[in-house]
Amino acid sequence: MIARNFTLADYFRRIRYTAEARNDLATLAAMMRAQLFSVPFENLDTQSGKVVSMVPEDIVQKLVYRNRGGYCFEVNGLFAMALAALNIPYRFVAARPMLYHDRRPKTHMAIIAEVEGRQWLCDLGFGSYGIRAPIALDRINQPVQQDDDFYQLLHGDGIFLLQARVDGNWASQFEFDLSPQEWVDFLPANYYSATWPGSLFVQKLVVIQHTPQGRKILLDHHYKQIDNGTISKLEVPAASMKQFLQSHFGLHE
């Protein structure tokens, strides 16, 4: 899946990637981190009552040329275009968020990339405790440290479960299997996420920017910044929100 208006040069400019790009793990990891640190996870469109466009050209226009961010279908869709341009094999997988008390449908998109003879989970769109680098699918029940965060993959009966270490405990994030999904398969999940009254993206403004030191998180008017384990918080008045989004996340509606 690649848009007609996608170019690696413009994508690399957007994510500030300057290293040599190859079909290897080093490029996969560096490119993933560069995009995470440059393109926010955000839902400004759904908060404005819009259904997020799944047209690939619209995603490129929004994220690359308008310097916006997006949620999982957009940020992972954009990353998939870069993988395709670099001839890195990949598949989309449908994942079930496991953050809720009730069981939810598979509304999350993740990517399995194949480099150097192994399969790697890549995901740039799960928000607060999303992974920060690829995780090998054959590394099961082994904690993986990524900066100050810890993750692990569990596996049984064909199902993978991603967990993150949160407040000293393992917290389930999402589960998935390896059934390949087509781009069109995510159209209903996108519509559900953008319009269902019970969707987090309809209920709350969500903006999350990963940084080398941690992450910046905005939920409605509550802002939290994590820098090397130090947490700072503040309330953002409605009258200051537009300026705050520009100054802290580089976002212009």
N, C-alpha and C positions, 0 to 999 in steps of 0.2 A: 504494500500500500504506500503510494508516494504521490504527492500532489504535483500538478503541472508547474506550480510557482515555487516549488521547493528547490533550493540550491544549498549544497554543503557550505559554500563560502558565506552566504548570508546567515545560515544557521550557526556556524562557528562564530561569526561576529556577534550574534545575539547572545550566545552563551559564554563568550569570551574564551573560547578554546583556541589555543595557539600551538599546541604540540602537533607532531606528525600524526596523521590518522592512518591506522592500519587495521587489518582484519585480525585483531588479537585481543587478549584479555586486558592488556594495559590500556588500549584505546577504549574498550568498552567501559572500563571502570572510570577512567579519567573523563570521558565524555558524559557519563551519567552524573558524576559529581559536578561537573561544570554546569550542566543544565539545572540540577537541583539548586545550585547556589545562585542561579541567574534568573530562572523563570518561576515565579511564585505559584503555589497551589492556591487557587482563588475561585470564588463563585459570584463575582459581581454581576454577571449576566442573569443568573437565576434570581438574585435579589432584586433585579430590575424587572422581573416578570417575563424574562425571555427564555425560550427553549434553546439550549446550546446547540449550535450548528455542528453536525458531524460531517459536513462537506470538507474533505481534506484541504482544499484551497482556502476555505474560510479559516481553518485552524492555523495554517501557515500565515495568513494575513494578520490574524489576531495576535498570535504569540511571537512571531518573528518580526513583522513589520510595524505592528502597533505597540510592541513592547508590553503586551499584556501577559497574564498567566492563564491558568485554566484548571479544571479538575481532571480526573484520571483519564477519561477518553481523549482529552486534548493533549495533555502533557505526554502521556504514553504514546498517543498517536504520532505526535511530532518526533519523539525519540525513535519510533519504529521507522519513520521515513529516513532518518539518518542511518539506521542499521541497513536498510535496503540500499541506500546510496553507497555504503561501504561493503556491500555484498556479504554482510553478516547474517546468516540464517536465523530466523526467529519465528515464533508463533505467538499469537494472542491466546491468553487463557482467561476464562471467566472465574472470578473469585467471589466467595461469600464473606462479607464482613462479619466478624465475630465479636463485635464490640457491644452488642445489644443483648438484653435479657431474652427477647423473643427471637426466633429464627427468621432471618431475612433472606430475600432472594439474592442471586449472584449478580450484584449490581456493580462490582468492581472489575476493572480491566488491569491485568498484569501482563508481563512479557517474559517468555523463555527464550533466551538467546543461546546460540551454540558457537563456541569458539574453543580452539585448542582441545578438541575432542571431549568437551564436557558441556553440560547444560547449566545455564545460570539464570536464576530468578532476578529480573530487573523490574523495578517499579519506582516511578517518579511521582506518583499521584495518590498516596494514601494518607498524607497529612502528618499529624504530629509525630507518630512513631513509625513512619515509613522508613524502609531501609535506606542506607546512604551509599551503598555500593552493591554490586552483584553478589549473590550468594549461590554457591554451587549446590545443585540438587542432590548430589551424592554426599553432601556433608550433613548427615542426619543425627539428631540428638547431640549436637556439639555446639556449645555457645560460640558465637562469632562476634568479636568486638569490632565496631566501626566507630572510630573517634571515641566519644565517651558513652556510646550506647552499645547494648548487647542484644543479640537476636539468636533465635534457633529455629530450625526446621524440624518438625516431627513428621513421620510418614507411616501410614498404615492403611491397608485395603485400597490402595491406589490414590489416597487423599493426602495431600501435603497441608500442613498447618504451620503458618508463620506466627511465632511468638516474639514479643519484645519484653525486655526487663523494665518494669515500671514500678517504681517505689519499692524495689527489693523483691518483687514477685514476677513470675512469668505471666504475661497477659496475652491472650490469643488475639491476633489481629485479623487474619483472614485465612480461609482454606480454599484449596483449588485442586483440580486434577489436570492431567496433561492433554485433555481433549482439545484439539486445535479449534479456535473460533475464527470466523471471518469477521471483517469489519462490520458488515451489515447485521451480524448477530447482536451487536451492542446497541442498535438503535432503540429497541424497547427499554433497555436499562437506562439509557440516556434520558429518554422522555420521562420515565418513572422518577429518576433522580431530580429532574428539573421542574417537575410539576406536582408530584404527590405531596399533599399537605404534611404527611409524616416524615418527609425527607429532611435530613439535616440541612441540605443546601437550600431548601425553601424556607426553613424555619430561622436560620441564622446566617449572618455574614461570617464567612470563614476565609481567612487569608493566612497562609503559612509559608515562610521562607526559610529554608535550610541555609545555614552558614557554616564555614569551617569550624567555628567555635561552638555551634549549637543550633538554635533555631529561634525565629520570631513568630509568634502566634497571636492572631487577632480573632476573637470570637465576639461578634457584635461589637460592643464598646469596651470589651475587656482585653487588654494587651499584656502579653507576657513575653519576656526575652530571656533566653538561656544562653549564657556565655561561660563556657568551661565549668559548668555546674552551678554557677551563680545565677539566681533567678531574680529578675526585677519585674515589677508589675505597675500598671497605671490604667486609669480610666480615660477613654477618649470621648470627649463631648461630641454630640451629633454635629454641631456647627463646625467642628475642626476635622471631621472625618475625611473630607476630600483632600485637604492639605496633608493629613497624616498618612493617607494611603500613598501619596506622591513622595513624601519625604522618607518614609520608612520602607516602602516596598517598590517604589518607582512605578506605581500604577496610576494610569489616567483612564477614567471611565470613557 
